[in-house]
């Protein structure tokens, strides 16, 4: 910390080491407040995204299928070179994300931004756009916003394979696969924003819920002239998987559907 304050910069690895000062979550909050006060003016040397390797990592079934799909093969090859996250990575990036978001909050308050707008900016994945929209150009705020974006980007990129694996499960639903991946990526970004690393749940488990919800909503909005609520479409898919309804809509009557929903 002394070296960081002397040079005015700190690497991501050194920041992570400082953020591991306390293992318990309650003690971490006090540690975080101390670090924020001492490192307020120190620039963070954070990676601009997830690292890449020359050799691909072990592929799950969804990514192997995507590599054979002409529309996703190049995208899947790029994802295959990004290392996956384990639980230690989740804790490390979770603490780092807390730190940079708290720094952004302090910078916004220091720039005189009203409280409601501060919370709106912190909850948004469009931080730069909101800063531009409200004319907030303070250098300290912009640096803090860039740090938030850097951590978010690394976290998202290291979990893009989750989106591909989920989207491949819906490739026969009549919606272009690239559209499903795009919607799933939006769900993944939301999962990163909402994830609490203090809870004993794996990020992949948590993110899969958000990704599938986004994908299923995209399918629901793209289907048919009459919009069927997403929760009803989910139940219809479950009934088809259980064999209680035929796979094709034209093979089922209204009476059969109503009986299945009883």
Phi, psi and omega per residue, in radians:
X1 nan -0.699 3.098
X2 -1.055 -0.740 3.126
X3 -1.133 -0.677 3.127
X4 -1.125 -0.741 -3.129
X5 -1.235 -0.545 3.118
X6 -1.233 -0.791 -3.080
X7 -1.492 -0.339 -3.110
X8 1.411 0.165 3.131
X9 -2.461 2.702 3.074
X10 -2.537 2.409 -3.130
X11 -1.364 2.849 3.113
X12 -1.083 -0.693 -3.123
X13 -1.126 -0.744 3.131
X14 -1.189 -0.644 3.088
X15 -1.105 -0.765 3.124
X16 -1.063 -0.687 3.124
X17 -1.104 -0.701 3.119
X18 -1.200 -0.635 -3.120
X19 -1.274 -0.209 3.051
X20 -1.594 0.302 -3.089
X21 -1.046 -0.561 -3.141
X22 -2.324 2.284 -3.118
X23 -1.403 -0.652 -3.117
X24 -1.300 2.565 -3.069
X25 -1.191 -0.608 3.130
X26 -1.150 -0.796 3.126
X27 -1.172 -0.510 3.140
X28 -1.102 -0.636 -3.124
X29 -1.061 -0.745 3.096
X30 -1.158 -0.727 3.100
X31 -1.057 -0.740 -3.134
X32 -1.064 -0.751 3.135
X33 -1.101 -0.686 3.121
X34 -1.131 -0.760 -3.112
X35 -1.160 -0.675 3.127
X36 -1.066 -0.685 3.132
X37 -1.198 -0.652 -3.054
X38 -1.502 -0.419 -3.078
X39 -1.965 0.374 -3.067
X40 -1.047 -0.690 -3.062
X41 -1.719 0.052 -3.107
X42 -1.503 2.307 3.100
X43 -1.383 2.452 -3.139
X44 -1.661 2.294 3.112
X45 -1.716 1.412 -3.040
X46 -1.765 2.565 3.061
X47 -1.136 2.584 -3.097
X48 -1.381 -0.088 -3.141
X49 3.117 -2.994 -3.122
X50 -1.274 2.560 3.086
X51 -1.204 2.728 3.069
X52 -2.072 2.691 3.047
X53 -2.155 2.800 3.119
X54 -1.286 -0.658 -3.122
X55 -1.665 2.415 3.136
X56 -1.227 2.661 3.079
X57 -1.445 3.033 3.087
X58 -1.046 2.347 -3.037
X59 -1.767 2.416 3.000
X60 -1.446 3.039 -3.036
X61 -1.062 -0.714 -3.127
X62 -1.085 -0.719 -3.121
X63 -1.264 -0.616 3.074
X64 -1.098 -0.707 3.097
X65 -1.152 -0.706 -3.138
X66 -1.123 -0.581 3.121
X67 -1.134 -0.463 3.125
X68 -1.541 -0.160 -3.130
X69 -1.555 2.203 -3.057
X70 -1.052 -0.581 -3.076
X71 -1.357 -0.345 -3.043
X72 -2.100 -0.016 -2.984
X73 -1.071 -0.787 -3.131
X74 -1.141 -0.731 3.118
X75 -1.106 -0.757 -3.133
X76 -1.153 -0.647 3.102
X77 -1.091 -0.684 3.120
X78 -1.163 -0.758 3.129
X79 -1.098 -0.623 -3.095
X80 -1.114 -0.293 -3.140
X81 -1.618 0.001 -3.111
X82 -1.724 2.223 -3.114
X83 -1.142 2.471 3.092
X84 -1.295 2.821 3.107
X85 -1.670 2.390 2.947
X86 -1.851 -3.073 -3.063
X87 -1.106 -0.645 3.109
X88 -1.100 -0.692 3.102
X89 -1.117 -0.682 3.125
X90 -1.094 -0.754 3.121
X91 -1.155 -0.708 -3.123
X92 -1.148 -0.885 -3.125
X93 -1.226 -0.534 3.087
X94 -1.107 -0.791 3.095
X95 -1.137 -0.705 3.133
X96 -1.129 -0.698 3.128
X97 -1.137 -0.710 3.058
X98 -1.005 -0.795 -3.090
X99 -1.079 -0.867 -3.062
X100 -1.217 -0.571 3.100
X101 -1.241 -0.641 3.060
X102 -1.145 -0.656 3.088
X103 -1.116 -0.687 3.107
X104 -1.149 -0.705 3.103
X105 -1.051 -0.801 3.133
X106 -1.096 -0.705 -3.133
X107 -1.154 -0.714 3.127
X108 -1.142 -0.759 3.107
X109 -1.121 -0.675 3.107
X110 -1.126 -0.469 3.115
X111 -1.515 0.064 3.094
X112 1.399 0.352 3.131
X113 -1.315 2.376 -3.097
X114 -1.156 2.685 -2.979
X115 -1.042 -0.763 -3.099
X116 -1.062 -0.699 3.140
X117 -1.242 -0.614 3.080
X118 -1.004 -0.841 -3.122
X119 -1.168 -0.646 3.104
X120 -1.085 -0.735 -3.141
X121 -1.161 -0.757 -3.107
X122 -1.159 -0.513 -3.121
X123 -1.523 -0.107 -3.033
X124 -1.713 2.643 2.989
X125 -1.635 0.066 3.133
X126 -1.992 0.940 -3.037
X127 -1.077 -0.877 -3.105
X128 -1.068 -0.696 -3.140
X129 -1.118 -0.702 3.125
X130 -1.206 -0.644 3.088
X131 -1.110 -0.744 3.104
X132 -1.124 -0.749 -3.092
X133 -1.066 -0.625 -3.094
X134 -1.780 0.168 3.049
X135 1.134 0.619 3.136
X136 -1.660 1.848 -3.031
X137 -2.077 0.226 -3.126
X138 -1.042 2.246 -3.102
X139 -0.968 -0.684 -3.132
X140 -1.123 -0.684 3.113
X141 -1.152 -0.757 -3.116
X142 -1.123 -0.708 3.109
X143 -1.118 -0.762 3.136
X144 -1.120 -0.658 3.112
X145 -1.152 -0.685 3.095
X146 -1.105 -0.655 3.112
X147 -1.134 -0.739 3.096
X148 -1.053 -0.792 -3.123
X149 -1.119 -0.654 -3.131
X150 -1.118 -0.783 -3.136
X151 -1.188 -0.765 3.124
X152 -1.049 -0.740 -3.096
X153 -1.110 -0.764 3.118
X154 -1.057 -0.784 -3.113
X155 -1.087 -0.779 -3.128
X156 -1.138 -0.832 -3.076
X157 -1.078 -0.612 -3.116
X158 -1.340 -0.029 3.111
X159 -2.193 0.248 3.114
X160 -1.092 -0.480 3.129
X161 -1.114 -0.487 3.099
X162 -1.111 -0.706 -3.138
X163 -1.150 -0.804 -3.128
X164 -1.071 -0.778 -3.141
X165 -1.061 -0.692 3.133
X166 -1.255 -0.754 -3.102
X167 -1.108 -0.609 -3.123
X168 -1.110 -0.419 3.119
X169 -1.240 -0.287 -3.086
X170 -2.009 0.328 -3.034
X171 -1.218 -0.243 -3.135
X172 -1.734 0.234 -3.048
X173 -1.650 0.177 3.021
X174 1.490 0.145 3.103
X175 -1.954 2.352 -3.139
X176 -0.912 2.385 -3.058
X177 -1.069 -0.651 3.124
X178 -1.099 -0.625 3.095
X179 -1.139 -0.704 3.124
X180 -1.133 -0.704 3.122
X181 -1.133 -0.725 3.128
X182 -1.071 -0.801 3.116
X183 -1.136 -0.694 3.107
X184 -1.105 -0.641 3.094
X185 -1.107 -0.651 3.074
X186 -1.108 -0.689 3.071
X187 -1.135 -0.655 3.110
X188 -1.108 -0.749 3.113
X189 -1.059 -0.710 3.111
X190 -1.132 -0.670 3.119
X191 -1.098 -0.697 3.099
X192 -1.074 -0.737 -3.130
X193 -1.114 -0.643 -3.001
X194 -1.659 -0.230 -3.025
X195 -1.177 2.399 3.078
X196 -1.998 1.877 -3.074
X197 -1.170 -0.227 -3.138
X198 -1.279 -0.391 -3.133
X199 -1.411 2.608 -3.093
X200 -1.492 1.121 3.091
X201 -2.413 2.434 3.120
X202 -1.249 2.507 -3.115
X203 -1.099 -0.677 -3.120
X204 -1.042 -0.728 3.116
X205 -1.073 -0.767 -3.127
X206 -1.188 -0.766 -3.077
X207 -1.181 -0.600 -3.116
X208 -1.025 -0.652 3.095
X209 -1.053 -0.853 -3.102
X210 -1.151 -0.706 -3.119
X211 -1.139 -0.840 -3.136
X212 -1.114 -0.644 3.097
X213 -1.075 -0.773 -3.139
X214 -1.139 -0.731 -3.138
X215 -1.140 -0.782 -3.103
X216 -1.174 -0.596 3.066
X217 -1.165 -0.651 3.097
X218 -1.125 -0.709 3.108
X219 -1.139 -0.759 -3.122
X220 -1.087 -0.707 -3.106
X221 -1.289 -0.379 -3.100
X222 -1.622 -0.151 -3.028
X223 -1.652 2.213 2.906
X224 1.180 2.954 3.117
X225 -1.368 -0.691 3.131
X226 -1.651 2.201 -3.109
X227 -1.401 2.142 3.073
X228 -1.683 2.265 -3.135
X229 -0.926 2.537 -3.052
X230 -1.059 -0.652 -3.084
X231 -1.161 -0.541 3.085
X232 -1.269 -0.663 3.093
X233 -1.132 -0.662 3.093
X234 -1.077 -0.720 -3.130
X235 -1.186 -0.668 3.093
X236 -1.080 -0.733 3.119
X237 -1.113 -0.687 3.130
X238 -1.141 -0.732 3.132
X239 -1.126 -0.618 3.094
X240 -1.203 -0.714 3.105
X241 -1.081 -0.632 -3.137
X242 -1.367 -0.095 3.134
X243 1.398 0.179 -3.131
X244 -1.467 -0.237 3.047
X245 -2.327 2.575 3.075
X246 -1.122 2.802 -3.120
X247 -1.235 -0.549 -3.073
X248 -1.838 2.388 -3.047
X249 -1.084 -0.635 -3.065
X250 -1.227 -0.178 -3.127
X251 -1.658 0.143 -3.082
X252 -2.252 2.506 3.128
X253 -1.735 2.891 3.115
X254 -1.080 -0.656 -3.139
X255 -1.087 -0.733 -3.133
X256 -1.147 -0.688 3.114
X257 -1.115 -0.779 -3.107
X258 -1.130 -0.641 3.095
X259 -1.176 -0.672 3.137
X260 -1.148 -0.517 -3.104
X261 -1.503 -0.032 -3.119
X262 -1.207 nan nan
